[in-house]
Amino acid sequence: DHAGAFAAASAQGQHFRPPGGESPDHVRQRVSAWLVAAARNGSGSPLLAVTHQGVIRALLAGITGWNMIGKPPVRLADDVVHVIDVDPAGALRSIGWNVSLIDGPVGRRRTERP
């Protein structure tokens, strides 16, 4: 029963771990540690990291306290950037979610055919 398995997995939120994989909480811990190390070892210049929405959702959960059960506190759009800062104590905080780098509507932008 796929629906039942999906419901059981969803109920575990950030602690769900697929067979042979990582839970979102483990992903958040690993990526957060990398971001803190990069911030401390960097030149103070901004760092650009490109990743998929699963990693972004794990960071969103850590920054906002969302347990990944139910709707997220922020709808993460496509074709945007999410700006995260590392403070001197090593805590992550959002500077901005869904920051558009292009003119026009944000999120799931449709391209017009010529």
RAVENQUI-V622460 format. One line per field, one symbol per residue. ss: DSSP state (h for helix, s for strand, l for the rest). phi: phi as a letter, one per 40 degrees, with the letter a starting at -180 (. if undefined). A space follows every 10 residues. Layout:
# RAVENQUI-V622460
ss->???
phi->???
This chain:
# RAVENQUI-V622460
ss->lhhhhhhhhh hlhhhlllll lllhhhhhhh hhhhhhhhhh hlllllllll llhhhhhhhh hhhhllllll llllllllls ssssssllll lsssssssss llllllllll llll
phi->.ccccccccc ccfcccbcdg bbcdcccdcc cccccccccc cccgccbbbb accccccccd ccccgccgbg cccbccccfb bbcbbbcdcg ccaccacfcc bbchccgfcc cccc
